[in-house]
Amino acid sequence: MSPIRLGTQGWNYDAWVGPFYPDGTRAADYLSLYARAFDTVEVDSTFYAIPSSKVVRGWAARVPDNFVFALKLPQEITHEKRLRGAEDATALFFDRARELGPKLGPVLVQLGPDFGPNELPALATFLPTLPSDIGIAIEFRDRRWLNDGVIALLAEYRVALALVDARWIPRKTMLALAERPTADFAYVRWMGPDRDIVDYSRLQFDRTREIEQWSESLLMLIQKVTAVYGYVNNHFAGHSPASVRQLQRLFGQTPVDPNDLGEQISLF
């Protein structure tokens, strides 16, 4: 198993039927087919609500043993409560997450663009409450957070700084921070420069240069961490499965051709 795990942000896209999922694939079968091509996925739905035990167990049942899910911490905790007074919701979320067992990967704490450094006390109080048995990554959408003091704080609690290719922080800054991991794993998100893409069925932008820059940095980063988890958004280039395959090739991995996913659904 490669120490660099690559996947997409979500799997439930009807526009992928044809270019990725075989024609006629039912939505209920998306995840099982997805897991034939990639060994990890970032789950976006947990940002909007804490999933039920039934839902979590259903995810785990539809993927092979070597597959891992990265989950986003609910916005109730990050955006509504702003990391304050969220102990009950946080505990419930992690209890549900653990039902994935060995298929649970890292959890992403995505903070909003209006969560600025003036709220450092809330972050500093929140970090020590996070479980030590689950990898945690944190994403800042305000570049003022990216300073030596905050990097040291994350390192103290072994929380990974999410490395993001997006409009809110310069790529050069992120690539430099890739040289300073704050945890024993790294977490990367390829978001893209804008949200104008509405057709997720095909690549619409050539991101080869960006991907090559990231591959160079991550090949150096993997010497300092035990694993890298990377997830591509459809807005990065238009069709994230194709972007992931491009990354896989750069890292010496063998992509699965969508034509080989097959029409029959296997039961794991």
Secondary structure, DSSP 8 states (H G I E B T S, - for coil): --SEEEEEB-S--GGGBTTTB-TT--GGGHHHHHHHH-SEEEESGGGTS---HHHHHHHHHTS-TT-EEEEE--HIIIIISTTSS-HHHHHHHHHHHGGGGGGEEEEEEE--TT--GGGHHHHHHHGGGS-SSS-EEEE-SSGGG-SHHHHHHHHHTT-EE-EEEETTB-HHHHHHHTTS-SSSEEEEEEEES-S-----SS--S--HHHHHHHHHHHHHHTTTSSEEEEEE-HHHHS-HHHHHHHHHHHTT-----GGGS-SS----
